[in-house]
Amino acid sequence: MKKVILSIAALVVMYTSNAQVNWSLDASHSGVKFSVTHLVVSEVEGSFKIFNGSVTSKDDAFEGATADFTIDIASINTDNADRDNHLRGDDFFNAEKYPKATFKSTSFKKVKGNKYELKGNLTIRDVTKPVTFDVTFGGTVKDPWGNTKAGFKATTTIKRLEYGLKWNSMIETGGAVVSDEVAITVNLELKKAK
């Protein structure tokens, strides 16, 4: 009898250690934003209005979690229709030929306290490069409808020319009209599967 109980206990521990928690993106409470330096002296911001993603974790601490995200390039919005159309064109994203940008994580580890490091592969215009996000974990909470929610803020900087976003023009003092470096900020609210 003792052997049977130990065998059952071992199976429970094995099942628990392999259990996965699935989280879906609450897009109405999330955002994907970016900013670039314009004319060397100021910043211009924009966002993507349509995106989706999911996270799989072992538990609510998210250590070792995996993440997959997709952005609809045509949904870019900088509050200027002419600029947005230019960004959708071949000088930048070529949204017609490359309609999606994707991110697939390779590691997610706790650094200290609520600070994490998220590494993965970002694909834009069929160019895939490794990126590292600095992540702040806001914690988990039950909403008024009984759903468990988790919040994150992730930031990184990429070089747009490496992804084929090639348009470039110089001002008379020698600086670029639009910087090569693009700062990305992703605010995520995730919903735990029941």
Secondary structure, 3 states (H helix, E strand, C coil): CHHHHHHHHHHHHHHHHHCCEEEEECHHHCEEEEEEEECCCEEEEEEECCEEEEEEECCCCCCCCEEEEEEEHHHEECCCHHHHHHHHCCCCCCCCCCCEEEEEEEEEEEEECCEEEEEEEEEECCEEEEEEEEEEEEEEEECCCCCEEEEEEEEEEEEHHHHCCCCCCECCCCCECEEEEEEEEEEEEEEECC
